[in-house]
């Protein structure tokens, strides 16, 4: 089992769920039944590595509170079970993405001819700009 899967399992066991009334269309059903799910997860309880925590915080964005809680709301479906599964899947995906380290950027390798052409173009552009200005009559 990878680190990401272990963290997802731990997160799903620590998550707090509450069911809230969903907004939008649905007739009488939407007014009677609390079908939307709100998940709350304290990220500090996961004991993540610093770089994974940083990536998770940037991925979560406004869904993370200043207290370190991720709040996800799922209200796409008409049933509690479907919304609950949707919210848990979204949380798992968020944590898995945070565990993926970004690829290192490959340094651009210029050969001598391209470097000289680039510098020549910069010089000519610089002379064009230098020749602009006040005309001395």
N, C-alpha and C positions, 0 to 999 in steps of 0.2 A: 504494500500500500504506500502510495506516495505521500509526501508532506501535505500536498493540496487536499487529497482525499481524507487524510486524517483530520485536517483542520475543518473541512466541511462537515465531517461527522460530529466533531466536537461542537461546532457552531450550531448545528441543527439540534443538538441536545440542550444547548444553553438558551435557545431562542424563546422569547415570550410572545405568545400570540393573543391578539384580542380581535373580536369580531365587531365591526362597526356597520352602521347603515350606509349603504352605497348611494351615490347620487346618480342622476340620469334617468333614462327611460326604464320602464319595467312595470308600470301600472301600480296596482295595489301591492304587488309582491315586494316592490322596492321599499315601500313604506312600512311593511309589516316585518320583514325578515332582515336581520343583520348579516348580509352575505359577504361584504368586503372584509378582507383580512389585513390587519396591521401587524407586521413582525418587528420586534425590537431585539437587537443583539448588542450586548456590551462588548466592544472590540477588545478592550483591555483584558477581558477574561480569557481571550483566546491565546494570549501570550505569544504574539507573532514576532518574527524577526523584524528588526527596524526597517529594512528596505521593503519587506512585504507590507508592513503597516503603512509606510509612506505611499506605496502604490495603491493600496486599498483606500486610503483616505482621498487620494486624487481621483480614483475611479468612482467612489461613492459620491463625491461632490457635495451637493446640498442635502443629500439623504443622510449624511453623518452630522450628528449634533455636536455642539462644543463639548459635551460631556463624554464623547466617545461612543455614542450609540448609533447604530445604523437603523434607520426606520424605513421599512419598505411597506407600501400599501398596494394590495392587489384587489382590483374590483372589475376585472375584465369579464368574468363569467357570472352566471346567475346563481351558482351554487357555492356554498362555503367550501366544500371539498376541492372543487376545481380551483377556486381562488387561493386556497391554502397551498395546494400543490404548485401553483404558478409562483406564489411568493417564495416558497422554499427553493424552487428551481432557479429563480432569479438571484437569490442570495448565494446559492451554491456556485452559480456561474460567476458572480462578482468575486467570490473568494478564489476561485480557480484562476481567473484572469490576473488577480493580484499576485499569485504565486509564479506567474510566467515572467521571467526576467526579460527586459527588452534586449534586442540584438544590438551588439556593438556596431557603431558606425564605422564603415571601412573608409580609411583615409584616401582621398583622391590622389592618384599618382599621376603627375604631369611629366611629360618628357621635355627635353630642352627646347625643342622647336615650338611646342605649344606655349611654353612659358614665355619665350621671346615674343611670340605673336601677341599674347595677352598683354605683355608690358608695352609693346609698340602701340596697340590699340588704346591703352590707357594714356600713354604719352600724347597721342594725337588728340584724344578727347580733352586732355588737359590744356593743350595749346589752343583749341577752339574756345574753351571757357576763359582762358587767360586773355585772349584777344577781344573778348566782350568787354564792355565797360564804357566809360566816358570817352567820347571822341574829342580830341584836342584840336580845335579850329584854329 
